[in-house]
Amino acid sequence: MPEGSVRNFDEISDRLDQIIATVRSKDTSLERSLDLFDEAIELGSRAVDMVDKFELTPREADKLEQEYDEDAANESQDSQAASPDTNG
Protein backbone atom coordinates (compact mmCIF):
# COMPACT_ATOMS: atom_id res chain seq x y z
CA MET A 1 0.00 0.00 0.00
CA PRO A 2 1.76 3.18 -1.10
CA GLU A 3 1.88 6.05 1.37
CA GLY A 4 -0.46 8.25 -0.68
CA SER A 5 -3.26 5.70 -0.53
CA VAL A 6 -3.42 5.71 3.29
CA ARG A 7 -6.67 7.46 4.23
CA ASN A 8 -7.54 6.63 7.83
CA PHE A 9 -6.00 5.69 11.16
CA ASP A 10 -6.43 1.95 10.66
CA GLU A 11 -4.70 2.12 7.28
CA ILE A 12 -1.85 4.09 8.83
CA SER A 13 -1.48 1.46 11.54
CA ASP A 14 -1.52 -1.33 8.95
CA ARG A 15 1.07 0.44 6.83
CA LEU A 16 3.32 1.01 9.83
CA ASP A 17 3.10 -2.71 10.62
CA GLN A 18 4.13 -3.46 7.02
CA ILE A 19 7.05 -1.06 7.29
CA ILE A 20 8.24 -2.68 10.52
CA ALA A 21 8.09 -6.14 8.96
CA THR A 22 9.99 -4.97 5.89
CA VAL A 23 12.70 -3.20 7.88
CA ARG A 24 13.18 -6.26 10.08
CA SER A 25 13.80 -8.40 7.02
CA LYS A 26 17.47 -9.14 6.45
CA ASP A 27 16.88 -8.69 2.72
CA THR A 28 16.01 -4.99 3.08
CA SER A 29 18.83 -2.65 2.12
CA LEU A 30 19.92 0.21 4.32
CA GLU A 31 18.78 2.72 1.70
CA ARG A 32 15.32 1.13 1.52
CA SER A 33 15.13 1.01 5.33
CA LEU A 34 15.91 4.72 5.52
CA ASP A 35 13.23 5.49 2.92
CA LEU A 36 10.74 3.45 4.92
CA PHE A 37 11.83 5.23 8.09
CA ASP A 38 11.03 8.57 6.44
CA GLU A 39 7.63 7.23 5.38
CA ALA A 40 6.97 5.97 8.91
CA ILE A 41 7.78 9.40 10.37
CA GLU A 42 5.33 11.03 7.94
CA LEU A 43 2.64 8.46 8.74
CA GLY A 44 3.19 8.92 12.46
CA SER A 45 2.80 12.68 12.10
CA ARG A 46 -0.38 12.18 10.11
CA ALA A 47 -1.74 9.83 12.79
CA VAL A 48 -0.99 12.37 15.52
CA ASP A 49 -2.81 15.05 13.50
CA MET A 50 -5.81 12.75 13.11
CA VAL A 51 -5.95 12.10 16.85
CA ASP A 52 -5.54 15.80 17.68
CA LYS A 53 -8.34 16.81 15.29
CA PHE A 54 -10.69 13.95 16.14
CA GLU A 55 -14.14 15.07 17.19
CA LEU A 56 -17.25 13.03 17.77
CA THR A 57 -20.53 14.04 16.24
CA PRO A 58 -23.27 14.68 18.80
CA ARG A 59 -24.87 11.38 17.78
CA GLU A 60 -21.59 9.47 18.30
CA ALA A 61 -21.06 11.16 21.67
CA ASP A 62 -24.58 10.22 22.80
CA LYS A 63 -24.06 6.63 21.70
CA LEU A 64 -20.74 6.37 23.56
CA GLU A 65 -22.26 7.92 26.66
CA GLN A 66 -25.15 5.44 26.54
CA GLU A 67 -22.75 2.50 26.11
CA TYR A 68 -20.63 3.78 28.99
CA ASP A 69 -23.68 4.08 31.24
CA GLU A 70 -24.81 0.56 30.30
CA ASP A 71 -21.34 -0.86 30.97
CA ALA A 72 -21.17 0.91 34.34
CA ALA A 73 -24.60 -0.45 35.29
CA ASN A 74 -23.59 -3.98 34.26
CA GLU A 75 -20.36 -3.77 36.25
CA SER A 76 -22.26 -2.53 39.28
CA GLN A 77 -24.71 -5.43 39.02
CA ASP A 78 -21.86 -7.91 38.53
CA SER A 79 -19.98 -6.64 41.59
CA GLN A 80 -23.13 -6.76 43.73
CA ALA A 81 -23.82 -10.33 42.63
CA ALA A 82 -20.23 -11.36 43.32
CA SER A 83 -19.94 -9.81 46.79
CA PRO A 84 -21.06 -11.97 49.72
CA ASP A 85 -24.08 -10.86 51.70
CA THR A 86 -22.75 -9.78 55.09
CA ASN A 87 -26.17 -8.88 56.51
CA GLY A 88 -27.56 -12.38 56.76
C-alpha positions in Angstrom: 0.0 0.0 0.0 1.8 3.2 -1.1 1.9 6.1 1.4 -0.5 8.3 -0.7 -3.3 5.7 -0.5 -3.4 5.7 3.3 -6.7 7.5 4.2 -7.5 6.6 7.8 -6.0 5.7 11.2 -6.4 1.9 10.7 -4.7 2.1 7.3 -1.8 4.1 8.8 -1.5 1.5 11.5 -1.5 -1.3 9.0 1.1 0.4 6.8 3.3 1.0 9.8 3.1 -2.7 10.6 4.1 -3.5 7.0 7.1 -1.1 7.3 8.2 -2.7 10.5 8.1 -6.1 9.0 10.0 -5.0 5.9 12.7 -3.2 7.9 13.2 -6.3 10.1 13.8 -8.4 7.0 17.5 -9.1 6.4 16.9 -8.7 2.7 16.0 -5.0 3.1 18.8 -2.7 2.1 19.9 0.2 4.3 18.8 2.7 1.7 15.3 1.1 1.5 15.1 1.0 5.3 15.9 4.7 5.5 13.2 5.5 2.9 10.7 3.5 4.9 11.8 5.2 8.1 11.0 8.6 6.4 7.6 7.2 5.4 7.0 6.0 8.9 7.8 9.4 10.4 5.3 11.0 7.9 2.6 8.5 8.7 3.2 8.9 12.5 2.8 12.7 12.1 -0.4 12.2 10.1 -1.7 9.8 12.8 -1.0 12.4 15.5 -2.8 15.1 13.5 -5.8 12.7 13.1 -6.0 12.1 16.8 -5.5 15.8 17.7 -8.3 16.8 15.3 -10.7 13.9 16.1 -14.1 15.1 17.2 -17.2 13.0 17.8 -20.5 14.0 16.2 -23.3 14.7 18.8 -24.9 11.4 17.8 -21.6 9.5 18.3 -21.1 11.2 21.7 -24.6 10.2 22.8 -24.1 6.6 21.7 -20.7 6.4 23.6 -22.3 7.9 26.7 -25.2 5.4 26.5 -22.8 2.5 26.1 -20.6 3.8 29.0 -23.7 4.1 31.2 -24.8 0.6 30.3 -21.3 -0.9 31.0 -21.2 0.9 34.3 -24.6 -0.4 35.3 -23.6 -4.0 34.3 -20.4 -3.8 36.2 -22.3 -2.5 39.3 -24.7 -5.4 39.0 -21.9 -7.9 38.5 -20.0 -6.6 41.6 -23.1 -6.8 43.7 -23.8 -10.3 42.6 -20.2 -11.4 43.3 -19.9 -9.8 46.8 -21.1 -12.0 49.7 -24.1 -10.9 51.7 -22.8 -9.8 55.1 -26.2 -8.9 56.5 -27.6 -12.4 56.8 
